[in-house]
């Protein structure tokens, strides 16, 4: 039995708990040990106790425990993972997700329900792919990327690290999106995007450089 500790207590923690509970119903031998979060006003998340602050995570690290960073902000996930590099991070894949052939998914990544990941795709570490996303063939998603609900990536797309993809996004095939860029909700991306860009529209245009 693997004990899981969830880092974070916001809506992403609740979504991860739903995924884990679904995995348990499907026979996965895991259990939720508790939550770590810095919000002192909360005592629990969906009935699971907040054990301590995130800075004290080392106190809960043992050979039977794995961690999940359930935090939306990409940079924050990276900072926590860098601080606790020695931890074992559990990869959450909802049982109602379709995974194609020759797909690799990195440690600590979270793949939610009704996601379709097609063949020959690489998903990095601590990536979050929300409900209903479609990831086509031969795609690379680097570390610490977040895709919101119902977004779609065409074949041969590459998302560089720390990129944020909003809801209902379409990225056409063979597009590269640079590091730390943000694609706003309901946009259609038809050309390559550089680093540190905020894009919006149909087609998406740069509205700000970070």
Secondary structure, 3 states (H helix, E strand, C coil): CEEEEEECCCHHHHHHHHHHHHHHHCCCCEEEEEEECCCCCCCEECCEEEEECHHHHHHHCCCCEEEEECCCCHHHHHHHHHHCCCCCECCEECCCCEECCCCEECCCCEECCCCEECCCCEECCCCEECCCCEECCCCEECCCCEECCCCEECCCCEECCCCEECCCCEECCCCEECCCCEECCCCEECCCECCCEEEEEECEEEEEEC
